Amino acid sequence: MKIAVASGKGGTGKTLISTNIFNILSDAIYLDCDVEEPNGHIFLKTETIRKESVYIPVPEINESKCVFCGRCSQVCNFNAIIVARRKVLVFPELCHGCGSCAYFCNKKAIVETPKEVGRIETGIYKGKWVYTGRLNIGEPMSPPVIKKLKEKAAGIDTDIILDSPPGTSCPVIETISGADYVILVTEPTPFGLNDLKLAVNVVRKLKLPLGIVINKSDLGDSTVKKYCKKEKIKLLLEIPHDIWIAESYSRGELITDTEKFAGIFKKLFKDIRMETI
Amino acid sequence: MKQITVISGKGGTGKTTLTACLSQIAKNIVVADCDVDAADLHLLLFPKIKEKYNFFSGKAYKIDTNECIKCNKCRELCRFNAINDNFTINRIPCDGCGACYYVCPVSAISETENCAGVYYISSTENSIPMIHASLHTAEDNSGKLVAQVRKEAKKKAEGTNANYILIDGPPGIGCPVNAAIVGVDLALIVTEPTLSGIHDLKRIIQIAKYFNVKSMVIVNKYDINLKNTEEIENICHEQGLKCIAKIPYDEIVVKSLVAGKVITEFAPDHEINTIIKKIWEEIK
């Protein structure tokens, strides 16, 4: 089962939920898809045993073959190539690696060369694989890194936990597409509710089953609960605000290393399994 | 005119709450909510929308199945696996590169401008001009929408002779963040004393440096873990950044949020307000 943990809003506890579900499973794979700010490894304390680069193909112009016809620039929807009178300018940071420029060049003057946009780090936690995606500093596009990360778990018949980035745009969609279930983590505040609604819209647009976890459930108001009821969304778990949780989180500890929370998360996982049958 | 962006790397550290508080103290400003993915500033500042515009970004493609000769060229060329077996385009993986459109030998694919969201020119409850936006569900290109919001904010600030543009930034380090800090005068980094907060702080400091933007740091909920707070102060010192304030953890913040009020208004005598005033003095 592929479970994606998303939230809309940042800082609601996605990593808390995803690392702790992973912790109670005997066999699973953890994918940290928050490649802009991956935090899962802090709690899983994995040592990196392997690093590999993620590349996208970007054009390189062979100026001896180029006739400056401008076709490449015409077919580039991202303004990554500009053709001047006797010069072709390439802006790799705008390139999406679609390959149109090379394909449509009549003179075969464009070759595509790999450009590193990020890395994937492989680690092991309690005998289970942990993959962390990391976008390079200054690199704008995370979906290629997330895509590569998801390939790591493709075709493997075990539970896969996807820790999603915040927000509701392309990186989140790349992460949760193809999941069997989406957990949305929220807080019972107006901010939490506002962003939860946006996230629910995204999950529904992708036609995926979803359930909600309310973190710090006693620290706000009841509007999130009312919203769940009205929208007929399964409320999976409420975690009350607990200074012990906040402190252990700040030290990078897993709460499911205690018997109490191990039990709570095992039940959470079982409930999700029931939901997807 | 000075542009200040509040960023954090990590989400949920208090960017929006702080931006809202600062907006109440600062005089002669324009505020911009550049977290277009999950905008929240309107929940505290209650803007009245004065103008609303569609935001167009990228292209949307559609295959006319009557015209299509099923030659498969588009499917072979598409690197995003966005063309289904029945020759329809799946909008979710489609990147809008247009390779299919350019390669189609019978022109069965049409191209339209893609409306990816809306942006608003508004005025807050106490008459501060505010620019904000909302990205349509499952749309990409939020970086471009951020740039649009900033462009409108700048126009507004020039029109009203504002001294400051206060920008609520998005979380992360990717394209929307890049768009929110490029060319600003100051990045105000809000962090929290957790290991993940520290991890993300280090990355966001690098981003600010990469874009050559001066930054200052604020530790929110500093008393949750004093050891980590000390480490944050050390990082700031090593990086040559000023850690200008430490805000204690206090439930009053959530309470004011639930009441839909800015702390300066909800609890004017609370010590957090004194800290916020100091922050403004430091950054203005």
Interface residues (C-beta under 8 A of the other chain):
Chain A: G8 K9 G10 G11 T12 T15 D34 E36 E37 N39 I42 V75 N77 F78 H96 G97 C98 G99 S100 Y103 F104 L135 I137 G138 E139 P140 M141 S142 P165 P166 G167 T168 S169 C170 P171 I173 S177 T189 P190 F191 N194 D195 L198 N201 V202 K205 L206 L219 G220 D221 A246 E247 Y249 S250 R251 G252
Chain B: S8 G9 K10 G11 G12 T13 T16 D37 A38 D40 L43 G58 K59 L77 R79 F80 I92 P93 D95 G96 C97 G98 A99 Y102 V103 L135 T137 A138 E139 D140 N141 S142 G143 P170 P171 G172 I173 G174 C175 P176 V177 N178 E192 P193 T194 L195 S196 G197 H199 D200 R203 Q206 I207 Y210 F211 I224 N225 N228 E251 V254 L257 V258 G260
